[in-house]
Amino acid sequence: MRDLLRKRLQMVHQGVTHLLSLQDQITRYTGQCLSGNEIKRLQAEEIDRLIKAPEAVLAAQTNWLMLKALSDVSETLERAALARARHKPELKWLQTVSGIGQVLGLTILLETGDIHRFPRVGDYTSYARCVKSERFSNGKRKGSGNRKNGNKYLGWAFVEAAHFAIRWEPKIRAYHQRKLAKAAHPMVALKAVANKLARACYYVLLRQEPFDVNRAFSG
């Protein structure tokens, strides 16, 4: 199941590449700036009407066909993985965490494995690439560690969850705004939210209890 979801993620990332390429072509040839959802709803004949140059139409149709095929494959992989994992009780607890639905919950569950293999919450957030890897000596920063340590799929899942949580949960959005006001880069604030969610998921899995947004984002 973990491999199925990793393959699904690969298809999603490739699909985004084709979507952005098609979006760029439509903007350059028509001046229209269509959203991602509008691009996904386009039909083949609409591309012919939007872009007049035959060579450009062929290039755009190629992106459209690839996007559609990759979307269909990713949905098939998603259904197969979810059908085999609905019985897992841990998935129910993870879905109580803001920003985490079935796919992200299952990704986090499978990439985490047995939560008891992480003695401390810091070990888990480090494995999930949600904290900086830095070396200090006598209070002074001496460099950074291997940034590729940990699980990249888990890191991706928590950043995705952070995007959704900021959008839909007012308390998390307020926390993100406070971090954003102090951060040197927007990604720093986003990673702060991802780190909080990773910590919350650690305790949700360890204690088998629902997520409490007030406890997780109290500070």
TORLUMMAR-770373 format. One line per 5 residues: number of its first residue (from 1); their letters; for each residue x negated, y negated, z of N, C-alpha, C. Coordinates in steps of 0.05 Angstrom, whole numbers, plus 5000, padded with zeros to 4 digits. Atoms other than C-alpha are relative to their C-alpha. Layout:
NUM) A) X,Y,Z,X,Y,Z,X,Y,Z | ...
# end
This chain:
1) MRDLL) 4984,5024,5000,5000,5000,5000,4983,4975,5000 | 5018,5023,5000,4943,4953,5015,4989,4994,4972 | 5011,5004,5028,4913,4965,4946,5022,4990,4981 | 4978,5010,5016,4982,4953,4915,5003,4970,5003 | 4996,5029,4995,4987,4885,4948,4975,4984,4990
6) RKRLQ) 5024,5013,5011,4915,4868,4929,5002,4997,4970 | 4996,5001,5029,4931,4885,4857,5021,4979,4993 | 4979,5020,5004,4994,4843,4862,4988,4971,5001 | 5012,5027,4996,4953,4783,4887,4983,4993,4976 | 5016,5004,5024,4906,4792,4828,5018,4991,4977
11) MVHQG) 4982,5007,5022,4965,4789,4780,5012,4972,5004 | 4990,5027,4994,4993,4727,4815,4980,4979,4993 | 5021,5020,5006,4927,4690,4810,4995,4997,4970 | 5003,5002,5029,4920,4707,4736,5024,4986,4988 | 4976,5014,5009,4992,4684,4726,4999,4970,5004
16) VTHLL) 5003,5029,4994,4977,4617,4758,4982,4987,4979 | 5019,5010,5020,4919,4608,4709,5015,4995,4973 | 4985,5004,5025,4966,4618,4649,5022,4979,5003 | 4980,5021,4996,5020,4574,4680,4988,4973,4998 | 5013,5026,5001,4972,4516,4690,4991,4993,4971
21) SLQDQ) 5008,5004,5027,4945,4525,4619,5024,4991,4983 | 4976,5007,5015,5015,4523,4590,5011,4973,5008 | 4991,5026,4990,5034,4464,4633,4983,4978,4988 | 5019,5020,5012,4972,4426,4608,5006,4996,4970 | 4995,5002,5029,4988,4442,4535,5025,4984,4995
26) ITRYT) 4975,5014,5004,5059,4417,4541,4997,4970,5006 | 5005,5028,4993,5036,4353,4575,4984,4985,4977 | 5017,5013,5021,4983,4339,4521,5015,4996,4974 | 4987,5002,5026,5029,4352,4462,5027,4985,5001 | 4974,5012,4999,5094,4323,4488,5001,4976,5019
31) GQCLS) 4999,5021,4980,5077,4275,4545,5017,5007,5024 | 4983,4992,4978,5125,4313,4590,4984,5015,5021 | 5014,4987,4978,5101,4336,4659,5020,5019,5013 | 4981,4981,4989,5141,4399,4676,4988,5013,5025 | 5008,4987,4975,5139,4430,4745,4995,5030,4995
36) GNEIK) 5005,4972,5003,5116,4501,4756,5026,5016,4997 | 4975,4985,5003,5188,4525,4765,5013,4995,4973 | 4989,5006,5027,5209,4490,4701,4985,5016,4978 | 5016,4984,5019,5152,4525,4664,5010,5029,5001 | 4992,4972,4997,5174,4592,4691,5028,5006,4988
41) RLQAE) 4973,4997,5012,5246,4580,4666,5000,4997,4970 | 5000,5004,5029,5224,4564,4595,5004,5026,4985 | 4997,4978,5019,5245,4610,4539,4981,4996,4976 | 5019,5002,5022,5201,4626,4479,5008,4979,4979 | 4991,5018,5020,5244,4586,4431,4997,4971,5009
46) EIDRL) 5003,5028,4990,5239,4524,4475,4972,4990,4996 | 5028,5008,5005,5164,4524,4468,4996,4991,4971 | 5001,5007,5028,5173,4522,4392,5010,4971,4996 | 4988,5026,5004,5216,4460,4399,4983,4978,5013 | 5016,5020,4986,5170,4425,4449,4974,4994,4986
51) IKAPE) 5027,5003,5012,5104,4436,4412,5003,5006,4970 | 4996,4998,5029,5105,4424,4337,4977,5013,4984 | 5024,4989,5014,5034,4442,4315,5000,5030,5001 | 4999,4970,5001,5034,4516,4293,4978,5013,5017 | 5022,4988,4985,4965,4531,4324,5005,4996,5030
56) AVLAA) 4994,5006,4971,4985,4498,4390,5023,5017,5010 | 4977,4983,4993,5051,4537,4390,4990,5028,5006 | 5010,4973,4997,5013,4602,4382,4985,5003,5027 | 5015,5000,4975,4966,4585,4440,5019,4999,5024 | 4981,5003,4978,5025,4564,4484,5016,5026,5003
61) QTNWL) 4984,4975,4999,5065,4627,4466,4983,5022,5013 | 5017,4980,4988,5005,4669,4486,5000,4997,5031 | 4998,5004,4971,5004,4637,4555,5027,5008,5011 | 4973,4994,4991,5079,4645,4561,5004,5030,5002 | 4997,4971,5000,5077,4719,4543,4983,5013,5023
66) MLKAL) 5017,4990,4978,5019,4732,4592,5013,4994,5027 | 4987,5008,4975,5055,4694,4647,5023,5018,5006 | 4976,4983,4997,5119,4734,4637,4992,5029,5007 | 5009,4972,4995,5082,4801,4635,4988,5003,5028 | 5012,4999,4974,5041,4786,4697,5021,4997,5022
71) SDVSE) 4979,5004,4981,5103,4762,4734,5016,5026,5004 | 4985,4975,4999,5140,4827,4717,4984,5021,5015 | 5017,4980,4987,5081,4870,4739,4998,4994,5030 | 5003,5007,4971,5072,4832,4805,5025,5006,5015 | 4974,4994,4987,5146,4840,4821,5003,5030,5003
76) TLERA) 4999,4971,4998,5142,4915,4807,4982,5010,5023 | 5018,4992,4979,5082,4922,4853,5011,4992,5027 | 4988,5010,4974,5116,4880,4907,5023,5018,5009 | 4978,4983,4992,5179,4923,4906,4990,5027,5009 | 5011,4974,4993,5138,4987,4909,4988,5000,5028
81) ALARA) 5013,5002,4974,5098,4963,4969,5020,4996,5023 | 4980,5006,4980,5158,4936,5007,5018,5024,5006 | 4983,4977,4997,5199,4999,4995,4987,5021,5019 | 5014,4981,4984,5146,5040,5030,4993,4990,5029 | 5008,5012,4975,5136,4993,5089,5022,4988,5017
86) RHKPE) 4978,5013,4985,5205,4970,5112,5003,5012,5027 | 4996,4987,4974,5204,5020,5169,4980,4992,5021 | 5021,5007,4980,5142,4990,5202,5011,4979,5019 | 4989,5019,4980,5165,4956,5267,4983,4975,5002 | 5017,5024,4997,5104,4909,5267,5007,4979,4979
91) LKWLQ) 4993,5019,5020,5129,4878,5203,5023,4982,5009 | 4977,5015,4990,5193,4856,5238,4989,4977,5019 | 5010,5020,4982,5152,4819,5291,4985,4978,4985 | 5015,5020,5016,5106,4785,5240,5019,4981,4985 | 4981,5017,5015,5167,4759,5202,5014,4979,5018
96) TVSGI) 4989,5022,4982,5187,4718,5264,4981,4976,5000 | 5020,5022,5001,5124,4676,5253,5007,4980,4978 | 4993,5021,5020,5138,4610,5216,4982,5003,4976 | 5015,4999,5025,5117,4613,5143,4994,5028,4990 | 5006,4973,5007,5112,4689,5141,5025,5016,4993
101) GQVLG) 4978,4983,5009,5160,4730,5099,4991,5028,4997 | 5006,4972,5003,5160,4802,5077,4972,5005,4987 | 5025,4995,5014,5101,4799,5028,4976,4991,5016 | 5023,5009,4984,5055,4757,5071,4998,5016,5026 | 5000,4984,4976,5076,4796,5133,4987,5027,4995
106) LTILL) 5011,4974,5006,5059,4862,5100,4970,4998,4993 | 5028,5005,5006,4994,4834,5073,4983,4998,5026 | 5014,5004,4974,4973,4811,5143,4999,5026,5015 | 4999,4975,4985,4994,4877,5174,4980,5020,4989 | 5018,4980,5012,4956,4921,5124,4971,4992,5000
111) ETGDI) 5028,5009,4999,4894,4878,5122,4989,4999,5028 | 5008,5000,4972,4892,4874,5198,4993,5028,5010 | 5004,4973,4990,4898,4948,5211,5009,5001,5029 | 4994,4998,4971,4899,4967,5285,4990,4975,5014 | 5007,5025,4987,4901,4902,5324,4981,5004,5024
116) HRFPR) 5016,4994,4976,4866,4936,5383,4970,5002,4993 | 5028,5000,5006,4801,4938,5344,4987,4973,5003 | 5010,5027,4995,4795,4863,5358,5002,4995,5030 | 4998,5004,4970,4777,4855,5433,5011,4973,5008 | 4992,5027,4993,4790,4780,5433,5013,4987,4976
121) VGDYT) 4987,5014,5021,4833,4733,5393,4980,4986,4981 | 5021,5013,5016,4770,4696,5370,4988,5019,4979 | 5011,4980,5019,4745,4761,5338,5019,5002,4976 | 4981,4997,5022,4809,4765,5298,5001,4976,4982 | 4999,5024,5017,4811,4693,5274,4974,4997,4984
126) SYARC) 5025,5000,5015,4738,4699,5254,5001,5020,4977 | 4996,4981,5022,4754,4762,5214,5018,4990,4979 | 4981,5011,5019,4811,4725,5182,4990,4974,4986 | 5013,5023,5012,4763,4669,5161,5015,4974,5007 | 4985,5024,4992,4803,4617,5200,4983,4982,5018
131) VKSER) 5018,5017,4984,4744,4589,5240,4974,4997,4986 | 5026,5005,5012,4678,4560,5220,4979,5020,5011 | 5022,4983,4992,4616,4604,5222,4975,4983,5002 | 5022,5018,4995,4563,4560,5254,4982,5011,5022 | 5019,4992,4980,4500,4571,5295,4990,4975,5015
136) FSNGK) 5008,5023,4983,4482,4526,5354,4977,5010,5019 | 5022,4994,4981,4420,4523,5398,4996,4975,5017 | 5003,5023,4981,4416,4478,5460,5019,4977,4993 | 4980,5020,5006,4479,4443,5438,4998,4987,4973 | 5004,5012,5026,4453,4427,5369,5006,5020,4978
141) RKGSG) 4993,4983,5023,4479,4454,5303,4975,5007,4984 | 5024,4990,5014,4426,4497,5270,5006,5012,4973 | 4993,4989,5026,4464,4519,5208,5026,5015,5002 | 4975,4985,5002,4523,4560,5185,4994,5029,4994 | 5004,4971,5005,4531,4635,5181,5010,5007,4972
146) NRKNG) 4990,4990,5026,4554,4678,5123,5029,4994,4997 | 4972,5008,5004,4618,4646,5098,5017,5022,4988 | 4985,4979,5013,4636,4709,5062,5006,5023,5019 | 4992,4980,4980,4642,4750,5126,5030,4999,5004 | 4971,4999,4995,4711,4772,5144,5016,5011,4977
151) NKYLG) 4982,4989,5020,4771,4790,5102,5013,4977,4984 | 4990,5022,5016,4786,4743,5044,5030,5002,4995 | 4971,4998,5004,4856,4771,5034,5016,4991,5024 | 4987,5009,4975,4874,4758,5106,4998,4970,5002 | 5003,5029,5000,4845,4688,5100,5020,4987,4981
156) WAFVE) 4981,5011,5019,4887,4675,5038,5028,5001,5011 | 4973,4997,4990,4950,4701,5072,5007,4979,5021 | 4994,5020,4979,4944,4654,5132,5000,4972,4988 | 4999,5027,5013,4930,4593,5087,5027,4998,4986 | 4974,5001,5013,4992,4611,5046,5022,4996,5021
161) AAHFA) 4980,5003,4979,5032,4619,5110,5001,4972,5011 | 5002,5027,4990,5007,4551,5133,5015,4981,4982 | 4985,5017,5019,5034,4518,5069,5030,5002,5005 | 4971,4997,4996,5103,4547,5081,5009,4990,5027 | 4993,5008,4973,5103,4534,5156,5002,4969,5002
166) IRWEP) 5000,5030,4999,5086,4460,5146,5024,4989,4986 | 4977,5009,5015,5142,4454,5096,5026,5003,5015 | 4974,4993,4989,5197,4486,5137,5002,4998,5030 | 4998,5001,4970,5179,4481,5212,4991,4972,5009 | 5006,5028,4992,5183,4409,5240,4977,4998,5020
171) KIRAY) 5021,5002,4980,5138,4423,5300,4972,5006,4988 | 5026,4994,5013,5083,4453,5256,4993,4977,4981 | 5005,5023,5018,5091,4396,5206,4989,4976,5016 | 5010,5022,4983,5080,4346,5263,4972,5005,5009 | 5028,4992,4993,5018,4384,5286,4981,4995,4977
176) HQRKL) 5017,5004,5024,4991,4383,5215,4995,4971,4995 | 5003,5029,5004,5003,4308,5209,4980,4988,5019 | 5019,5010,4980,4964,4296,5273,4971,5008,4992 | 5026,4991,5009,4906,4338,5247,4991,4985,4975 | 5006,5013,5025,4910,4305,5179,4990,4972,5004
181) AKAAH) 5009,5027,4995,4902,4236,5209,4971,4998,5010 | 5027,5000,4989,4836,4256,5241,4980,5015,4982 | 5017,4983,5016,4809,4304,5188,4986,4984,4978 | 5015,5012,5022,4755,4285,5138,5010,5010,4973 | 4989,4988,5025,4789,4330,5086,5026,5014,5006
186) PMVAL) 4974,4987,4996,4861,4356,5078,4998,5030,5007 | 5003,4971,4995,4836,4428,5078,4994,5006,5029 | 5006,4996,4971,4810,4419,5149,5025,5002,5016 | 4974,5000,4986,4880,4403,5173,5016,5026,4994 | 4985,4976,5008,4910,4461,5134,4988,5025,5013
191) KAVAN) 5013,4977,4987,4858,4510,5162,5006,5000,5030 | 4993,5002,4972,4875,4485,5232,5027,5014,5005 | 4974,4987,4998,4947,4507,5221,4997,5030,4995 | 5004,4972,5006,4924,4573,5190,4988,5014,5025 | 5012,4989,4976,4881,4585,5252,5020,5004,5022
196) KLARA) 4979,4997,4980,4940,4573,5298,5018,5023,4994 | 4983,4978,5008,4982,4621,5258,4987,5027,5004 | 5015,4975,4996,4927,4674,5260,4999,5008,5029 | 5000,4994,4971,4922,4668,5335,5027,5010,5009 | 4973,4992,4993,4997,4673,5341,5006,5029,4991
201) CYYVL) 4995,4973,5011,4999,4736,5297,4985,5020,5017 | 5015,4981,4983,4945,4768,5341,5016,5008,5024 | 4985,4994,4975,4988,4762,5403,5027,5013,4994 | 4975,4987,5008,5052,4780,5366,4996,5030,4995 | 5006,4972,5005,5020,4845,5343,4991,5015,5025
206) LRQEP) 5011,4987,4976,4984,4859,5408,5023,5005,5021 | 4979,4998,4979,5045,4846,5453,5027,5010,4989 | 4975,4991,5013,5099,4867,5403,5023,4983,5010 | 4980,5019,4992,5139,4805,5417,5003,4978,4978 | 4996,5020,5021,5170,4750,5374,4983,4975,5003
211) FDVNR) 5015,5024,5001,5135,4686,5355,5014,4977,5015 | 4989,5023,4985,5144,4625,5400,4985,4975,4990 | 5013,5023,5012,5129,4561,5361,4991,4979,5021 | 5007,5020,4980,5128,4518,5424,4974,5008,5015 | 5025,4991,4987,5074,4561,5456,4976,4998,4981
216) AFSG) 5022,4999,5019,5033,4568,5393,4990,4972,4992 | 5007,5027,5009,5034,4494,5374,5005,4979,5021 | 4995,5019,4978,5037,4461,5442,4979,4978,5001 | 5021,5020,4998,4971,4425,5434,4988,4993,4973
# end
